[in-house]
Amino acid sequence: MDLQELINISRIPLPYSQKVIDLFRNPKNQGKMKNPTVIAVAGNPACGDMITFYMKINDQEVIEKITFESYGCAANIATASIVTEMVNGLNLKDTWKELSWKKVVEEVGGLPNVKSHCGILAVGAVKRGIRKYYQQKGLVPNWIPRGLTSEEKQALEEEELAEKLSKK
Ligand code: FES
C-alpha cells in the first residue's frame, strides 16, 4: 500500500452513531469547575489522549455536579458527556456499581471497534476519581476492590501515561 492509499483510508469517516455525532457537536457538562471536591485526570495509552473530570460530591456521597474537559476524539467527548449525564445525582457506590464501559457504549448507540478504548477512558477516569475521593479521606469502602479494575488500568494517571509514552 502506498502513502496516498494510506492517506485516503485515514480520510474515510468512522461509522459513528447519530448520538455520538450529536454529543460531539453539543456535549453536555463540558468545562472546568470551580472548587470541585475531586479532579480526575486520566489518559489512554492506546492513543495518548487525555480527559479530566471535575466532581462536586456532597456529605451524603452524592455527585451533585460533574463536568469534564476532553483532549480526545469525538468518541471521547461523546462518552464523557454521556457519563456525566448517567452519574449526575447518583451516590458514589451506585456510580461505581452501575457505571460500566458496556453501558456507556450502549447509551451512545455503539462505537466503532477502533474507538472502544475512548469509552473505557471515560469510565476508568470517573472510577479513578471515586477512588481518589476516598483516598483523600483516608477511607476505603468495602465495595471498592483493592486492585484497579480493567477500566482504571486503561485510564492511566497523567504521570503514568507520560512514563508509558516515553518508553514507546
Ligand atoms: S482516539 Fe484517543 S480518546 Fe479516542
Backbone and ligand atoms as CSV (ligand in chain L), in Angstrom:
chain,resi,resn,atom,element,x,y,z
A,1,MET,N,N,0.847,-1.203,0.000
A,1,MET,CA,C,0.000,0.000,0.000
A,1,MET,C,C,0.884,1.255,0.000
A,2,ASP,N,N,0.615,2.171,-0.950
A,2,ASP,CA,C,1.475,3.352,-0.949
A,2,ASP,C,C,0.896,4.440,-0.029
A,3,LEU,N,N,1.669,5.515,0.095
A,3,LEU,CA,C,1.314,6.579,1.044
A,3,LEU,C,C,-0.054,7.179,0.729
A,4,GLN,N,N,-0.308,7.399,-0.579
A,4,GLN,CA,C,-1.576,8.020,-0.960
A,4,GLN,C,C,-2.767,7.152,-0.537
A,5,GLU,N,N,-2.607,5.827,-0.714
A,5,GLU,CA,C,-3.692,4.920,-0.315
A,5,GLU,C,C,-3.928,5.000,1.193
A,6,LEU,N,N,-2.816,5.067,1.944
A,6,LEU,CA,C,-2.931,5.183,3.399
A,6,LEU,C,C,-3.659,6.469,3.789
A,7,ILE,N,N,-3.287,7.559,3.123
A,7,ILE,CA,C,-3.928,8.857,3.423
A,7,ILE,C,C,-5.418,8.769,3.109
A,8,ASN,N,N,-5.765,8.130,1.978
A,8,ASN,CA,C,-7.182,8.025,1.610
A,8,ASN,C,C,-7.963,7.233,2.648
A,9,ILE,N,N,-7.356,6.134,3.149
A,9,ILE,CA,C,-8.037,5.311,4.158
A,9,ILE,C,C,-8.288,6.131,5.417
A,10,SER,N,N,-7.270,6.922,5.807
A,10,SER,CA,C,-7.416,7.703,7.038
A,10,SER,C,C,-8.505,8.759,6.911
A,11,ARG,N,N,-8.929,9.045,5.658
A,11,ARG,CA,C,-9.984,10.060,5.473
A,11,ARG,C,C,-11.388,9.457,5.454
A,12,ILE,N,N,-11.475,8.131,5.459
A,12,ILE,CA,C,-12.802,7.504,5.448
A,12,ILE,C,C,-13.462,7.799,6.797
A,13,PRO,N,N,-14.658,8.428,6.774
A,13,PRO,CA,C,-15.278,8.761,8.067
A,13,PRO,C,C,-15.628,7.503,8.857
A,14,LEU,N,N,-15.469,7.561,10.168
A,14,LEU,CA,C,-15.799,6.402,11.012
A,14,LEU,C,C,-17.320,6.299,11.140
A,15,PRO,N,N,-17.827,5.062,11.236
A,15,PRO,CA,C,-19.293,4.900,11.319
A,15,PRO,C,C,-19.820,5.230,12.714
A,16,TYR,N,N,-19.823,6.492,13.068
A,16,TYR,CA,C,-20.345,6.900,14.369
A,16,TYR,C,C,-21.869,6.903,14.352
A,17,SER,N,N,-22.471,6.599,15.497
A,17,SER,CA,C,-23.930,6.683,15.614
A,17,SER,C,C,-24.326,8.167,15.607
A,18,GLN,N,N,-25.611,8.402,15.326
A,18,GLN,CA,C,-26.089,9.784,15.325
A,18,GLN,C,C,-25.914,10.405,16.707
A,19,LYS,N,N,-26.084,9.587,17.750
A,19,LYS,CA,C,-25.982,10.103,19.123
A,19,LYS,C,C,-24.552,10.581,19.403
A,20,VAL,N,N,-23.561,9.803,18.947
A,20,VAL,CA,C,-22.174,10.230,19.156
A,20,VAL,C,C,-21.932,11.561,18.442
A,21,ILE,N,N,-22.436,11.652,17.230
A,21,ILE,CA,C,-22.230,12.893,16.465
A,21,ILE,C,C,-22.907,14.074,17.178
A,22,ASP,N,N,-24.139,13.845,17.651
A,22,ASP,CA,C,-24.867,14.930,18.340
A,22,ASP,C,C,-24.137,15.365,19.611
A,23,LEU,N,N,-23.659,14.373,20.389
A,23,LEU,CA,C,-22.974,14.717,21.657
A,23,LEU,C,C,-21.622,15.372,21.393
A,24,PHE,N,N,-20.979,14.964,20.330
A,24,PHE,CA,C,-19.703,15.586,19.957
A,24,PHE,C,C,-19.932,17.061,19.600
A,25,ARG,N,N,-21.023,17.314,18.874
A,25,ARG,CA,C,-21.311,18.708,18.482
A,25,ARG,C,C,-21.838,19.537,19.635
A,26,ASN,N,N,-22.628,18.912,20.497
A,26,ASN,CA,C,-23.230,19.631,21.635
A,26,ASN,C,C,-23.032,18.860,22.930
A,27,PRO,N,N,-21.795,18.767,23.408
A,27,PRO,CA,C,-21.578,17.998,24.637
A,27,PRO,C,C,-22.247,18.657,25.836
A,28,LYS,N,N,-22.681,17.799,26.767
A,28,LYS,CA,C,-23.294,18.303,27.999
A,28,LYS,C,C,-22.220,18.350,29.088
A,29,ASN,N,N,-22.354,19.300,29.983
A,29,ASN,CA,C,-21.491,19.386,31.177
A,29,ASN,C,C,-20.006,19.484,30.835
A,30,GLN,N,N,-19.698,20.226,29.796
A,30,GLN,CA,C,-18.293,20.381,29.417
A,30,GLN,C,C,-17.735,21.650,30.059
A,31,GLY,N,N,-16.500,21.570,30.513
A,31,GLY,CA,C,-15.832,22.748,31.055
A,31,GLY,C,C,-15.267,22.506,32.441
A,32,LYS,N,N,-14.436,23.458,32.847
A,32,LYS,CA,C,-13.791,23.379,34.154
A,32,LYS,C,C,-14.795,23.719,35.262
A,33,MET,N,N,-14.574,23.206,36.466
A,33,MET,CA,C,-15.463,23.544,37.583
A,33,MET,C,C,-14.658,24.268,38.655
A,34,LYS,N,N,-15.293,25.264,39.285
A,34,LYS,CA,C,-14.625,25.956,40.392
A,34,LYS,C,C,-14.794,25.127,41.657
A,35,ASN,N,N,-13.763,24.970,42.421
A,35,ASN,CA,C,-13.794,24.247,43.703
A,35,ASN,C,C,-14.438,22.859,43.671
A,36,PRO,N,N,-13.972,21.982,42.779
A,36,PRO,CA,C,-14.525,20.622,42.805
A,36,PRO,C,C,-14.038,19.881,44.040
A,37,THR,N,N,-14.760,18.842,44.435
A,37,THR,CA,C,-14.310,18.002,45.554
A,37,THR,C,C,-13.152,17.125,45.092
A,38,VAL,N,N,-13.245,16.666,43.855
A,38,VAL,CA,C,-12.181,15.814,43.327
A,38,VAL,C,C,-11.982,16.071,41.828
A,39,ILE,N,N,-10.719,15.991,41.424
A,39,ILE,CA,C,-10.380,16.124,39.999
A,39,ILE,C,C,-9.703,14.826,39.573
A,40,ALA,N,N,-10.183,14.240,38.491
A,40,ALA,CA,C,-9.538,13.015,37.992
A,40,ALA,C,C,-9.019,13.273,36.586
A,41,VAL,N,N,-7.701,13.212,36.447
A,41,VAL,CA,C,-7.088,13.382,35.119
A,41,VAL,C,C,-6.601,12.009,34.680
A,42,ALA,N,N,-7.032,11.578,33.504
A,42,ALA,CA,C,-6.609,10.251,33.056
A,42,ALA,C,C,-6.318,10.275,31.564
A,43,GLY,N,N,-5.387,9.420,31.180
A,43,GLY,CA,C,-5.003,9.359,29.773
A,43,GLY,C,C,-5.025,7.938,29.276
A,44,ASN,N,N,-5.144,7.803,27.961
A,44,ASN,CA,C,-5.223,6.472,27.374
A,44,ASN,C,C,-3.938,6.110,26.643
A,45,PRO,N,N,-3.305,5.010,27.060
A,45,PRO,CA,C,-2.045,4.630,26.424
A,45,PRO,C,C,-2.217,4.227,24.959
A,46,ALA,N,N,-3.466,3.865,24.563
A,46,ALA,CA,C,-3.685,3.438,23.179
A,46,ALA,C,C,-3.507,4.597,22.196
A,47,CYS,N,N,-3.838,5.812,22.647
A,47,CYS,CA,C,-3.782,6.935,21.702
A,47,CYS,C,C,-3.081,8.160,22.292
A,48,GLY,N,N,-2.862,8.171,23.603
A,48,GLY,CA,C,-2.187,9.314,24.233
A,48,GLY,C,C,-3.119,10.457,24.568
A,49,ASP,N,N,-4.432,10.260,24.372
A,49,ASP,CA,C,-5.377,11.346,24.665
A,49,ASP,C,C,-5.694,11.423,26.155
A,50,MET,N,N,-6.158,12.591,26.569
A,50,MET,CA,C,-6.401,12.846,27.997
A,50,MET,C,C,-7.843,13.314,28.225
A,51,ILE,N,N,-8.275,13.107,29.456
A,51,ILE,CA,C,-9.592,13.600,29.859
A,51,ILE,C,C,-9.502,14.027,31.329
A,52,THR,N,N,-10.267,15.053,31.686
A,52,THR,CA,C,-10.328,15.471,33.092
A,52,THR,C,C,-11.784,15.538,33.523
A,53,PHE,N,N,-12.101,14.924,34.645
A,53,PHE,CA,C,-13.434,15.051,35.229
A,53,PHE,C,C,-13.325,15.865,36.513
A,54,TYR,N,N,-14.282,16.756,36.726
A,54,TYR,CA,C,-14.392,17.535,37.966
A,54,TYR,C,C,-15.680,17.096,38.648
A,55,MET,N,N,-15.585,16.710,39.913
A,55,MET,CA,C,-16.785,16.244,40.611
A,55,MET,C,C,-17.011,17.017,41.904
A,56,LYS,N,N,-18.240,17.446,42.075
A,56,LYS,CA,C,-18.645,18.048,43.357
A,56,LYS,C,C,-19.445,16.978,44.083
A,57,ILE,N,N,-18.922,16.546,45.229
A,57,ILE,CA,C,-19.549,15.445,45.980
A,57,ILE,C,C,-20.000,15.983,47.338
A,58,ASN,N,N,-21.254,15.733,47.696
A,58,ASN,CA,C,-21.743,16.287,48.975
A,58,ASN,C,C,-21.509,15.321,50.144
A,59,ASP,N,N,-21.954,15.716,51.334
A,59,ASP,CA,C,-21.696,14.907,52.537
A,59,ASP,C,C,-22.394,13.549,52.507
A,60,GLN,N,N,-23.416,13.436,51.697
A,60,GLN,CA,C,-24.112,12.130,51.564
A,60,GLN,C,C,-23.452,11.270,50.479
A,61,GLU,N,N,-22.314,11.701,50.023
A,61,GLU,CA,C,-21.555,10.988,48.983
A,61,GLU,C,C,-22.328,10.887,47.667
A,62,VAL,N,N,-23.056,11.958,47.373
A,62,VAL,CA,C,-23.801,12.028,46.112
A,62,VAL,C,C,-23.066,12.999,45.177
A,63,ILE,N,N,-22.996,12.622,43.911
A,63,ILE,CA,C,-22.367,13.510,42.918
A,63,ILE,C,C,-23.382,14.604,42.579
A,64,GLU,N,N,-23.109,15.797,43.098
A,64,GLU,CA,C,-24.045,16.913,42.910
A,64,GLU,C,C,-23.858,17.561,41.554
A,65,LYS,N,N,-22.603,17.490,41.099
A,65,LYS,CA,C,-22.304,18.125,39.819
A,65,LYS,C,C,-21.067,17.456,39.246
A,66,ILE,N,N,-21.044,17.262,37.937
A,66,ILE,CA,C,-19.857,16.676,37.304
A,66,ILE,C,C,-19.666,17.313,35.929
A,67,THR,N,N,-18.451,17.732,35.663
A,67,THR,CA,C,-18.144,18.315,34.350
A,67,THR,C,C,-16.855,17.669,33.836
A,68,PHE,N,N,-16.563,17.906,32.564
A,68,PHE,CA,C,-15.341,17.317,32.006
A,68,PHE,C,C,-14.691,18.258,31.009
A,69,GLU,N,N,-13.392,18.026,30.821
A,69,GLU,CA,C,-12.649,18.661,29.730
A,69,GLU,C,C,-11.993,17.517,28.974
A,70,SER,N,N,-12.124,17.511,27.666
A,70,SER,CA,C,-11.562,16.412,26.881
A,70,SER,C,C,-10.489,16.925,25.938
A,71,TYR,N,N,-9.430,16.138,25.833
A,71,TYR,CA,C,-8.390,16.432,24.847
A,71,TYR,C,C,-8.307,15.226,23.923
A,72,GLY,N,N,-9.477,14.698,23.575
A,72,GLY,CA,C,-9.508,13.480,22.772
A,72,GLY,C,C,-10.401,13.631,21.555
A,73,CYS,N,N,-10.805,12.483,21.028
A,73,CYS,CA,C,-11.554,12.435,19.768
A,73,CYS,C,C,-13.066,12.599,20.014
A,74,ALA,N,N,-13.828,12.481,18.927
A,74,ALA,CA,C,-15.289,12.622,19.020
A,74,ALA,C,C,-15.877,11.579,19.974
A,75,ALA,N,N,-15.369,10.354,19.905
A,75,ALA,CA,C,-15.902,9.289,20.778
A,75,ALA,C,C,-15.587,9.577,22.235
A,76,ASN,N,N,-14.444,10.148,22.471
A,76,ASN,CA,C,-14.047,10.509,23.827
A,76,ASN,C,C,-14.982,11.588,24.378
A,77,ILE,N,N,-15.239,12.596,23.595
A,77,ILE,CA,C,-16.115,13.700,24.030
A,77,ILE,C,C,-17.542,13.182,24.254
A,78,ALA,N,N,-18.029,12.375,23.305
A,78,ALA,CA,C,-19.411,11.864,23.418
A,78,ALA,C,C,-19.559,10.954,24.631
A,79,THR,N,N,-18.596,10.071,24.864
A,79,THR,CA,C,-18.737,9.146,26.003
A,79,THR,C,C,-18.574,9.894,27.327
A,80,ALA,N,N,-17.676,10.868,27.363
A,80,ALA,CA,C,-17.525,11.654,28.591
A,80,ALA,C,C,-18.812,12.403,28.886
A,81,SER,N,N,-19.419,12.962,27.851
A,81,SER,CA,C,-20.659,13.711,28.020
A,81,SER,C,C,-21.758,12.793,28.568
A,82,ILE,N,N,-21.897,11.605,27.992
A,82,ILE,CA,C,-22.974,10.703,28.449
A,82,ILE,C,C,-22.690,10.215,29.872
A,83,VAL,N,N,-21.418,10.018,30.193
A,83,VAL,CA,C,-21.078,9.586,31.557
A,83,VAL,C,C,-21.533,10.646,32.566
A,84,THR,N,N,-21.325,11.910,32.256
A,84,THR,CA,C,-21.739,12.956,33.204
A,84,THR,C,C,-23.255,12.913,33.415
A,85,GLU,N,N,-23.991,12.623,32.340
A,85,GLU,CA,C,-25.455,12.556,32.485
A,85,GLU,C,C,-25.881,11.315,33.258
A,86,MET,N,N,-25.152,10.217,33.065
A,86,MET,CA,C,-25.517,8.959,33.735
A,86,MET,C,C,-25.283,9.015,35.245
A,87,VAL,N,N,-24.236,9.732,35.667
A,87,VAL,CA,C,-23.878,9.656,37.097
A,87,VAL,C,C,-24.303,10.881,37.906
A,88,ASN,N,N,-24.729,11.930,37.233
A,88,ASN,CA,C,-25.133,13.133,37.950
A,88,ASN,C,C,-26.297,12.815,38.896
A,89,GLY,N,N,-26.142,13.076,40.176
A,89,GLY,CA,C,-27.211,12.815,41.149
A,89,GLY,C,C,-27.136,11.433,41.785
A,90,LEU,N,N,-26.222,10.594,41.318
A,90,LEU,CA,C,-26.084,9.256,41.924
A,90,LEU,C,C,-25.118,9.309,43.099
A,91,ASN,N,N,-25.277,8.363,44.045
A,91,ASN,CA,C,-24.248,8.300,45.081
A,91,ASN,C,C,-23.047,7.521,44.546
A,92,LEU,N,N,-21.935,7.622,45.259
A,92,LEU,CA,C,-20.685,7.064,44.733
A,92,LEU,C,C,-20.747,5.545,44.602
A,93,LYS,N,N,-21.422,4.892,45.538
A,93,LYS,CA,C,-21.498,3.430,45.489
A,93,LYS,C,C,-22.276,2.981,44.237
A,94,ASP,N,N,-23.428,3.602,44.000
A,94,ASP,CA,C,-24.213,3.234,42.813
A,94,ASP,C,C,-23.453,3.580,41.537
A,95,THR,N,N,-22.758,4.707,41.562
A,95,THR,CA,C,-21.973,5.087,40.383
A,95,THR,C,C,-20.946,4.002,40.088
A,96,TRP,N,N,-20.249,3.576,41.149
A,96,TRP,CA,C,-19.205,2.555,40.964
A,96,TRP,C,C,-19.800,1.279,40.385
A,97,LYS,N,N,-20.950,0.873,40.945
A,97,LYS,CA,C,-21.546,-0.421,40.539
A,97,LYS,C,C,-22.205,-0.340,39.169
A,98,GLU,N,N,-22.829,0.789,38.878
A,98,GLU,CA,C,-23.640,0.841,37.655
A,98,GLU,C,C,-22.888,1.331,36.432
A,99,LEU,N,N,-21.799,2.038,36.662
A,99,LEU,CA,C,-21.085,2.600,35.508
A,99,LEU,C,C,-20.141,1.557,34.906
A,100,SER,N,N,-20.434,1.171,33.680
A,100,SER,CA,C,-19.535,0.235,33.006
A,100,SER,C,C,-19.337,0.694,31.571
A,101,TRP,N,N,-18.253,0.237,31.009
A,101,TRP,CA,C,-17.936,0.597,29.633
A,101,TRP,C,C,-19.044,0.120,28.693
A,102,LYS,N,N,-19.557,-1.090,28.945
A,102,LYS,CA,C,-20.625,-1.642,28.093
A,102,LYS,C,C,-21.857,-0.748,28.081
A,103,LYS,N,N,-22.249,-0.289,29.285
A,103,LYS,CA,C,-23.445,0.562,29.386
A,103,LYS,C,C,-23.235,1.878,28.650
A,104,VAL,N,N,-22.028,2.404,28.809
A,104,VAL,CA,C,-21.730,3.694,28.170
A,104,VAL,C,C,-21.805,3.545,26.654
A,105,VAL,N,N,-21.236,2.464,26.149
A,105,VAL,CA,C,-21.257,2.239,24.693
A,105,VAL,C,C,-22.704,2.079,24.218
A,106,GLU,N,N,-23.508,1.347,24.993
A,106,GLU,CA,C,-24.931,1.190,24.630
A,106,GLU,C,C,-25.630,2.547,24.592
A,107,GLU,N,N,-25.356,3.358,25.611
A,107,GLU,CA,C,-26.025,4.669,25.726
A,107,GLU,C,C,-25.715,5.596,24.551
A,108,VAL,N,N,-24.528,5.436,23.969
A,108,VAL,CA,C,-24.204,6.311,22.828
A,108,VAL,C,C,-24.549,5.637,21.496
A,109,GLY,N,N,-25.262,4.518,21.565
A,109,GLY,CA,C,-25.688,3.860,20.333
A,109,GLY,C,C,-24.587,3.084,19.641
A,110,GLY,N,N,-23.592,2.647,20.425
A,110,GLY,CA,C,-22.493,1.841,19.871
A,110,GLY,C,C,-21.310,2.705,19.455
A,111,LEU,N,N,-20.147,2.051,19.396
A,111,LEU,CA,C,-18.918,2.748,18.969
A,111,LEU,C,C,-18.193,1.852,17.964
A,112,PRO,N,N,-17.533,2.424,16.972
A,112,PRO,CA,C,-16.700,1.594,16.096
A,112,PRO,C,C,-15.634,0.889,16.947
A,113,ASN,N,N,-15.291,-0.349,16.582
A,113,ASN,CA,C,-14.334,-1.119,17.404
A,113,ASN,C,C,-13.051,-0.364,17.714
A,114,VAL,N,N,-12.546,0.341,16.724
A,114,VAL,CA,C,-11.270,1.043,16.946
A,114,VAL,C,C,-11.400,2.182,17.954
A,115,LYS,N,N,-12.637,2.497,18.334
A,115,LYS,CA,C,-12.861,3.594,19.277
A,115,LYS,C,C,-13.310,3.111,20.670
A,116,SER,N,N,-13.299,1.802,20.877
A,116,SER,CA,C,-13.742,1.274,22.172
A,116,SER,C,C,-12.949,1.874,23.327
A,117,HIS,N,N,-11.656,2.013,23.135
A,117,HIS,CA,C,-10.812,2.492,24.230
A,117,HIS,C,C,-11.203,3.913,24.675
A,118,CYS,N,N,-11.859,4.662,23.805
A,118,CYS,CA,C,-12.235,6.035,24.153
A,118,CYS,C,C,-13.326,6.025,25.233
A,119,GLY,N,N,-14.252,5.037,25.134
A,119,GLY,CA,C,-15.304,4.909,26.149
A,119,GLY,C,C,-14.745,4.373,27.456
A,120,ILE,N,N,-13.777,3.472,27.339
A,120,ILE,CA,C,-13.149,2.910,28.543
A,120,ILE,C,C,-12.461,4.029,29.320
A,121,LEU,N,N,-11.876,4.961,28.602
A,121,LEU,CA,C,-11.158,6.061,29.265
A,121,LEU,C,C,-12.102,6.866,30.160
A,122,ALA,N,N,-13.292,7.168,29.650
A,122,ALA,CA,C,-14.242,7.976,30.435
A,122,ALA,C,C,-14.650,7.238,31.722
A,123,VAL,N,N,-14.945,5.947,31.593
A,123,VAL,CA,C,-15.379,5.164,32.759
A,123,VAL,C,C,-14.221,5.019,33.757
A,124,GLY,N,N,-13.056,4.678,33.239
A,124,GLY,CA,C,-11.889,4.495,34.107
A,124,GLY,C,C,-11.532,5.774,34.842
A,125,ALA,N,N,-11.676,6.902,34.179
A,125,ALA,CA,C,-11.325,8.176,34.809
A,125,ALA,C,C,-12.266,8.482,35.974
A,126,VAL,N,N,-13.566,8.245,35.782
A,126,VAL,CA,C,-14.527,8.505,36.870
A,126,VAL,C,C,-14.244,7.564,38.045
A,127,LYS,N,N,-13.959,6.299,37.739
A,127,LYS,CA,C,-13.674,5.348,38.831
A,127,LYS,C,C,-12.390,5.732,39.563
A,128,ARG,N,N,-11.412,6.194,38.831
A,128,ARG,CA,C,-10.192,6.669,39.495
A,128,ARG,C,C,-10.508,7.870,40.382
A,129,GLY,N,N,-11.432,8.708,39.915
A,129,GLY,CA,C,-11.828,9.876,40.706
A,129,GLY,C,C,-12.501,9.464,42.008
A,130,ILE,N,N,-13.354,8.438,41.940
A,130,ILE,CA,C,-14.041,7.962,43.153
A,130,ILE,C,C,-13.013,7.375,44.126
A,131,ARG,N,N,-12.102,6.591,43.591
A,131,ARG,CA,C,-11.055,6.002,44.446
A,131,ARG,C,C,-10.232,7.118,45.118
A,132,LYS,N,N,-9.934,8.135,44.335
A,132,LYS,CA,C,-9.138,9.256,44.864
A,132,LYS,C,C,-9.888,9.984,45.985
A,133,TYR,N,N,-11.205,10.139,45.791
A,133,TYR,CA,C,-12.026,10.809,46.809
A,133,TYR,C,C,-11.874,10.115,48.156
A,134,TYR,N,N,-11.974,8.783,48.155
A,134,TYR,CA,C,-11.864,8.050,49.420
A,134,TYR,C,C,-10.431,8.045,49.946
A,135,GLN,N,N,-9.462,8.004,49.036
A,135,GLN,CA,C,-8.059,8.067,49.487
A,135,GLN,C,C,-7.800,9.381,50.195
A,136,GLN,N,N,-8.352,10.464,49.657
A,136,GLN,CA,C,-8.167,11.776,50.278
A,136,GLN,C,C,-8.755,11.795,51.686
A,137,LYS,N,N,-9.806,11.020,51.890
A,137,LYS,CA,C,-10.469,10.974,53.203
A,137,LYS,C,C,-9.855,9.921,54.113
A,138,GLY,N,N,-8.949,9.119,53.562
A,138,GLY,CA,C,-8.340,8.048,54.340
A,138,GLY,C,C,-9.294,6.907,54.620
A,139,LEU,N,N,-10.278,6.725,53.726
A,139,LEU,CA,C,-11.277,5.654,53.891
A,139,LEU,C,C,-11.214,4.718,52.692
A,140,VAL,N,N,-11.483,3.442,52.937
A,140,VAL,CA,C,-11.608,2.530,51.788
A,140,VAL,C,C,-12.880,1.705,51.966
A,141,PRO,N,N,-13.978,2.099,51.307
A,141,PRO,CA,C,-15.212,1.325,51.452
A,141,PRO,C,C,-15.009,-0.091,50.909
A,142,ASN,N,N,-15.745,-1.053,51.497
A,142,ASN,CA,C,-15.505,-2.446,51.087
A,142,ASN,C,C,-16.020,-2.759,49.684
A,143,TRP,N,N,-16.798,-1.862,49.073
A,143,TRP,CA,C,-17.274,-2.130,47.710
A,143,TRP,C,C,-16.262,-1.665,46.644
A,144,ILE,N,N,-15.167,-1.072,47.087
A,144,ILE,CA,C,-14.109,-0.723,46.115
A,144,ILE,C,C,-13.032,-1.810,46.166
A,145,PRO,N,N,-12.800,-2.507,45.043
A,145,PRO,CA,C,-11.775,-3.554,45.077
A,145,PRO,C,C,-10.397,-2.967,45.330
A,146,ARG,N,N,-9.556,-3.770,45.993
A,146,ARG,CA,C,-8.199,-3.270,46.283
A,146,ARG,C,C,-7.418,-2.980,45.010
A,147,GLY,N,N,-7.455,-3.942,44.101
A,147,GLY,CA,C,-6.732,-3.762,42.837
A,147,GLY,C,C,-7.544,-2.918,41.873
A,148,LEU,N,N,-6.862,-2.287,40.923
A,148,LEU,CA,C,-7.556,-1.454,39.945
A,148,LEU,C,C,-8.410,-2.329,39.023
A,149,THR,N,N,-9.586,-1.826,38.642
A,149,THR,CA,C,-10.414,-2.526,37.656
A,149,THR,C,C,-9.751,-2.394,36.284
A,150,SER,N,N,-10.208,-3.207,35.322
A,150,SER,CA,C,-9.585,-3.137,33.988
A,150,SER,C,C,-9.779,-1.742,33.378
A,151,GLU,N,N,-10.930,-1.129,33.683
A,151,GLU,CA,C,-11.170,0.211,33.123
A,151,GLU,C,C,-10.191,1.237,33.714
A,152,GLU,N,N,-9.951,1.099,35.023
A,152,GLU,CA,C,-8.993,2.030,35.655
A,152,GLU,C,C,-7.583,1.814,35.118
A,153,LYS,N,N,-7.259,0.531,34.871
A,153,LYS,CA,C,-5.901,0.247,34.369
A,153,LYS,C,C,-5.680,0.880,33.009
A,154,GLN,N,N,-6.773,0.978,32.261
A,154,GLN,CA,C,-6.622,1.556,30.914
A,154,GLN,C,C,-6.756,3.069,30.907
A,155,ALA,N,N,-7.095,3.632,32.069
A,155,ALA,CA,C,-7.156,5.094,32.191
A,155,ALA,C,C,-6.018,5.497,33.132
A,156,LEU,N,N,-4.864,5.689,32.568
A,156,LEU,CA,C,-3.689,5.942,33.395
A,156,LEU,C,C,-3.666,7.357,33.931
A,157,GLU,N,N,-3.069,7.530,35.102
A,157,GLU,CA,C,-2.883,8.891,35.612
A,157,GLU,C,C,-1.843,9.580,34.737
A,158,GLU,N,N,-1.870,10.908,34.783
A,158,GLU,CA,C,-1.030,11.709,33.893
A,158,GLU,C,C,0.435,11.245,33.889
A,159,GLU,N,N,0.992,11.049,35.102
A,159,GLU,CA,C,2.417,10.689,35.206
A,159,GLU,C,C,2.669,9.305,34.620
A,160,GLU,N,N,1.736,8.373,34.916
A,160,GLU,CA,C,1.888,7.011,34.375
A,160,GLU,C,C,1.851,7.049,32.856
A,161,LEU,N,N,0.944,7.874,32.321
A,161,LEU,CA,C,0.806,7.954,30.879
A,161,LEU,C,C,2.086,8.499,30.246
A,162,ALA,N,N,2.599,9.587,30.841
A,162,ALA,CA,C,3.814,10.206,30.302
A,162,ALA,C,C,4.961,9.186,30.306
A,163,GLU,N,N,5.040,8.421,31.409
A,163,GLU,CA,C,6.100,7.422,31.513
A,163,GLU,C,C,5.943,6.344,30.453
A,164,LYS,N,N,4.713,5.872,30.289
A,164,LYS,CA,C,4.444,4.811,29.320
A,164,LYS,C,C,4.757,5.291,27.894
A,165,LEU,N,N,4.319,6.511,27.583
A,165,LEU,CA,C,4.520,7.024,26.226
A,165,LEU,C,C,6.002,7.275,25.952
A,166,SER,N,N,6.741,7.666,26.986
A,166,SER,CA,C,8.171,7.944,26.770
A,166,SER,C,C,8.938,6.669,26.471
A,167,LYS,N,N,8.350,5.521,26.861
A,167,LYS,CA,C,9.029,4.238,26.593
A,167,LYS,C,C,8.685,3.699,25.214
A,168,LYS,N,N,7.645,4.279,24.577
A,168,LYS,CA,C,7.214,3.748,23.262
A,168,LYS,C,C,8.243,4.019,22.193
L,1,FES,S1,S,-8.704,8.163,19.909
L,1,FES,FE1,FE,-7.928,8.791,21.821
L,1,FES,S2,S,-9.652,9.055,23.053
L,1,FES,FE2,FE,-10.434,8.484,21.152
